Amino acid sequence: MNGAATAQTLADRVRGAVLRPSDPGFDARCAGFQTAHRHRPSVLVRPAVTEDVVVAVAHAAEHELSVAVQATGHGLSATLDGGVLLDTGGLTGVTVDAAARTARVAAGTRFAEVVEAASRYGLAPLNGSFPGVGVVGYVLGGGLGLLARQFGYAVDHVRAVDVVTPDARPRRVTADRDPELFRALRGAGANFGVVTGLEIDLVPVSRLYGGELVFDLARTPGLLARYLRWTEALPEELTSSVSLLAYPDLPLFPPRLRGRRVGHVRIAYTGDGEEGARLVAPLRAAGQLLTDTVAEMPYTECGAIYNDPAMPHAYLGDNVLLRGIDPTEADAVTELVTAPGPVPCVVDVRHLGGALGRPPAVPNVVGHRDARYLLRVLTPLLGASPDQAVEAQHRVLDALAARQRVGGRCQNLVYGQVPGSADDFWEPADHQWLTGLKSRIDPANLLRCNRNIPPDRAC
């Protein structure tokens, strides 16, 4: 069936918008936060109700059309060429149950809405650094958030998933009703259905001692090594990271940062401010500070800790999970990142451990929990080609000795269509199990525009 016929058939049956490539607004609706790549579907459906998702998935299955799902487009990993794009951005809403400390969240909801709704009851979701990210994609990919060392991965705290599976069947999936699918959705969800809503735990956090310390690396030698030593004795209530980069001398950056080699240390501590200041004091003494915003703050201001850019832009990113980083490696990574070059890179080292290292109360497929650190390389595509960006990233990733790698990557921090197999997002045994489940739930692999798990054809 051609695109025009597909669009007309769907438009006759759904309440939401149905757009073809020639229709006004089509390009804008296909665009996501990640501007380096874009879906190019034959038809776009913007559901108004869950039944619209059911109709669209049934239509795609009947005509053997691939299906992609996009709410905000931050973590786009594979683009759709033809087929049906479900834009879930219109399915929004948050309902908080303060007594149960839970929230029911619709598919297109962003974390900023959940943070605000939960704050009225002294609660908070397990969101990441940027509250503008969509809840569903972030959580089902694991969810490595601001409070991760204290509470673990966000997906460990999912209580129920509302999903339309590739057979066009709407289901409410819980540990009791469908333990296999519940386990798979929590960590590999995009492969097994179109999620229309989640029920998630909230945590009793209303304020933080948090912010960032910004150092001039030219006057703070060995910052990364010092940061790594500092993390060795921290309580689980403190989650942190360090970012290293060389700022171009361009007007779009603040004068204090232009042309400098800089280190950003980000802090989120749920204990009291006095103890937080004591814990952070060794870092404050590490070298020349350009900025110090670490202070008491309401949780509603948590987005200011990383102050991530809010405007859509083009970027690539990859990461490795590590057992450790020795001082020699730390210095080598710092030099690679901050040396002059045609492609700028931002390197994050995130401190893991704590609750991240413990299995969840209900099993899911987020693995590699023995990692102590995550090394992420982010490359803004400012005049550089994707191939140049990938080469620059892997100069940094490969600088670490193989003995330090745990053997996996974090889904949340892979951005764009970077090379490499999707297998290493999961433990080998879990990946084998997931391929078997995929062969039963989606044997045609309709849901393949994601971190794809192909069905096991032998099943």
N, C-alpha and C positions, 0 to 999 in steps of 0.2 A: 504494500500500500504506500502511495507517495505521501509527501509531507502535507500537502493540501488536504487530501482525503483524511489523513490521520487527524489533523487539527479539527476538521469539521466534525468528524465522528465524536471526538472528545468534547468539543464545544457543546454538542447537543446533549451531553450526558453529565457534565460537571457544573457546579455552581461557581467555581472560581474562574480565573482568566485562562484562556488558551491562546497562545501566540505562535505564529509562524515567522520564519526569517524575514518575510517582507512586511510584517506588521510593525507599526510604531511601538516603540518601547521594548522590542524583542532584544536588541543588543544590550540595552541597559540592564534588563533582567538577567541576561546570561553572564554579565560581568560580576565578578566577585572582588573581594579585597585584594587577592593576589592577581595583579594585572599582567604578569608574565605569561599566563596561560588563560585560556577561556574555553568553556564548553561551546560546541557548535551543533546543537541538536536539530533534528527535523521539526520538532515541536516542543514548546515549553508549556508546562501546566503549573499554574500557581494556585494550589488548593485553597479553598475557603473552609472546608470541613474534611474530616477524616475520610468520609465516603468518596471524596474526589480522588484521594490517594488510591483507594481500592479500585476505582474505575480505571485510573491511569495504569496501574500495575497490571490489571486484567487485560487491558488493551495491549500493552507491551508484550505480555506473555503470549497472547493469541497471535500476534503478528511477528513474534521473535525479534522484538526490538530491545536493544540494551536500555537500561535505566540508570540515570545518575541523579543524585540528590545534592542540593546546595541550599544552605541557609545564608551564610555570610561569605563563604568562599575563602576563608583564611588558610585552610590546610589542603587546598586543591592538589591532588597527587596524580590524577589521570583524567584526561579530557575526553568528553563524549563527542564523537563525530557521527552525526545522525542519531536516531533514537529519541527517547523521551527524557527531558530534563524536568525534574520536580523541584520547583522553587518553593521551599517550605517557609520562606520568610514571612508569609502572611498568617501562619499558624502560631500565634503568640499568646502568652498568658501565664501567670504564676498564681498558684493558690497555696498559701502557707498553713500548715497545721502546727500551731505553736506547741501544743501539748505533746504531740508525737515527735516534734522537731524534724518535720519533713516538709518538702515542697513538691507539688505537682507542676511540671513545667512542660509547656507545649513545644513543638518541634522547632519553631523559628525563634524562640526566645533567646535573648542575649543575657549574659551574666549580670550586666548592670541592673537589669530589671529584677533579678533574683536577689542581688545584694541589697537593693533598696527595700524590697518587700520583706525580706528576712530581718533587716535591721530594726523594724518596728517592734520586734519581739526579742531583741538582744541576741539574734542568731545570725549566722553567716553560712553561705555555701562554700564548697571547696573549689573556688575559682582559680584561674591562672593569673598571669601578670596583667592581662588586658581585658577589662570588663566588657569590651565590645565584641568579644568572641561569642559565637553561638554555643549554647549549653550542650546540645546533643552530640555534635561531632567531637567536641573537646572531651566530654566525659567518656563516651564509648571508645575513644582512642586511648584511654588510660586516665588522663587528667593529672598532670604533674604540676601541682599548684603552689600557691604562696605558703600554705600551712602543711605541706606534704610530709615533712619529717614527723610532725605531731600526729597527723590523722591518716596518712597513707595516700594512696591514689584515690582520686574522686570516684572512679568506677567501683572501688571497693564498697562504696556507700550508696549504690543504686539498689532500691527496693523492688521496683517493678518497671517494666518496659512495655509501652504500647507500640505495637509494630504491625505493619502489613507485610506478610511474607510473600515470596514470589508467586505463590499460588493464589494471590489476591485475597488472602484470608486475614482479617483483622484479629489480632490476638493481644491479650494482656498477659505478659509472661512474667512469672515470678519463680523463685526457687522451689516453691511447692507445686506449682501448676505445670511447669515444663523445665525441669532442672538442666537438661542438656542445652536447650536453646538459650536459657537464661545465662548459663556459663559462657556460651559462645558470643552472645551479644555484648557482654561486658569485656571488651577488649578487642573484638573483631566485628563489631555490630554492623558496619556498612555492608558486609558480605552476606548478610542473612535476612535483610528486610529493610523496609523504609520505616524508620522510627518516627512516630507521630507524637510521642510524649514520654516523659520519665517521671518516676517518683524517686526523689533523692533525699538523703539525710542532710540536715543542717547541723551545725556545730555551735556550741554556746560561746561565741566570740563576738564581742561588740566593739573592741578597741585593740590597737596594736602599739607596740614600740617598734616603729619601722621607718624606712626611708632609704636613702643612699648616701654613701661616702664616695666622692669623686676625687681621684688622685692624679696628679701630674706624674706620669711614669718616668719622665726624665729626672725627677727629683725623688722618686720612690723606687729605687732598684729592688728587684726581687719581690714585687708585690704579690704575684701569684703564689710563689713558694711560701711567703709569709701567711697568706690567706689559707693555704692548705694546712699549715701547722696549726693555725687558729681553730680550724674546724674539728680538730681531733678530740677536743674535750667539751664540745658544746652540748647543752641539753636538747632533747627532741623538740622542745617548744620553740626553738630558733631554727628557721629555714633561711638559707642565704644562697647567694651566687656572686660571682665576679665576672665582669665583662671587660675585655681588652680591645681597644681599637685605636686607630690613628685617624683623627678627624681631618678631612680636607679643609683647606683654607678657603671656605666658601661662605657667602653672606647668609645662607639659610641656617647656619649653626650659630649659637651664642658666641660672642667675642671671646669669652674666657676659654672656649674649647677649640676654636679654629686653629688648625695647623698643629695641634698638640697630640701627643701620644698619651692616652688617658685610660685609667682603670676605674670602673664603676663597681662598687660593692653594694649589693642590695640586701636589706635586712628585713625580716618579718618575725617578730618575737611576741608571743602571746602572754608572757609574764609581765610583772610590773615594771614600770619605767626605770626605777632605781636599779634593779637588778639588770635590766637591759643595758643601761649605761655602763655598768661594771663589766658586762660581757663584751661590749663593743669597744671599751677603752683601749685594748691592745692594738686594734686596727686604727683607731683614731691617731695613735702615736706612730703609725707606720711611715708617714712621710707628709709631703705638702698636700694639703687638702684644697681643692678648688671649690668644692661644695660639700656641705654637711646638712642633710635634711632629716637625719634620723632623730625621731622624737615621738612623743605620744600622738596618736591620731585615731579618729573613729574609723571603724572598718569600712565605712562607706567611702573613705578616701584612699582605699588600698591601691587603686590604679596609679596613684602618684608615686608609688615605690619604684616602678620601672619606667613610668611615663612613656610607654610605647607609642609610636606614631599612630594617629587615628586616621590618617588619609590613606586610601588604597595606593599600593605601589608594587613594583616588581622586585622579587627577591627569590633566592634559593637558599635552602638550609639543609644540613645533615648533622648527624651526631653519632657518637659512640658511647657506650657504657663501659666504665672503667673500674678496675679494682683499686687503682691509686694512680698518683702522678708523683714521680720523685723530683727533687729540686732541679736536677739537670734537665729533665724533660720540661719542667715548668719554664725555665729560662729559655729553652729552645723554642717553645711555643710562643712565648712573649715576643721574641725577636722576629719570628716568622710573621706574626700578625702586624707588628708595628713598623716593620721595615717598609721603605717606600716601594710601591709596585703599581702596576696598572689596574689591579682589581682590589678594592678595599674589602677587608673581611672584619667581621665582628666575631670574637670568640667568647663564649660563655662557659664557665665551669660551674656546675650546680652541685651543691652538697646534698647527697642522698642519705641513705641509712635511716635509722629510727623506725617509724611505723612502715616506711616503704619497704623495709627488709623483712617484714613479717607477712605470712599468708593471710588473706582476708578470711573473715568468718564464714563466708559462702564462696566456694571456689570460682575463680574466673580465669581468663587466659592471659593476664598480664604477668609476664615472667621476668627473668633476669634480675630477681630481687636482691641478689647478693652484691650488686654494683654499689660502690661507695661514692662515685662521682659520675657526672655526665658531662661530656665535652661536646658543645654545639658550635658549629661554624655557620654563620649567616652571611650571605653575600648580597648586598643590594645591587641590582643590575643598573648601575648608573653609567651607561655608556659601554658596559662590558657585555659580551655575548654569554649565553648560558654555558657554552663549552669552556670559556675562559673562567667563569665563576666556579664551575665544577673542579677545574684543575687547581684553582687557588684554594678551594676548600680542602681538597685531598692532600695538598702540601702540608696542611696543618694536621689533619686527621692522621696521616701516615707518619707524622713526626714522632708519635708516641710508640713506644716499644710494643710489639704484639703481645708480650706477656701481660700487659696491663689490661688488655681488652677482656671484658666479660663474654662478649660474643653476640651482643644484640644492640638494638637501637630503640629509642623511644618514639612512638608514632607521632605524638603531639609536636615534636620538634624537628620533623622532616617537612620541608616546605618546597612545593613545586615538584616538577618531574625530574628528580635526581636519579642517576643510575644506581643499579644494585637491586638485588632480589628483595621481595617483601618477606621472605621466609624468616629473616632474622628479627622480625618484630615479636616473634613468639618462640618459646622453647621448642626444640625439635619434636618432642612427643606431643605437645599441644598442637603444633602445626599439622602433624599427621592426623590427629583426631579431627581437627577442623576441616581438613580436606574431605574426610569421610562424611562429616555432617553436611558439608556444602553439597556433596553429590546427592544427598537425599532431599535437601531443602531447596537448592537452586541448581539442578543438574545442567541446565542450559547456560548457567553463568550470566543471567541477565544483569545481575548486580556486579559488574566488573570494573566500573570506573571508580576505583578506590584502591586501597592497599590490598590488592586482590589475592584471594585464596581460590585458585581454580579447583573445580570438583575433581575428585579422584575417579578417573574413568574406569578403574578396576572395580569400583564398588557396585 
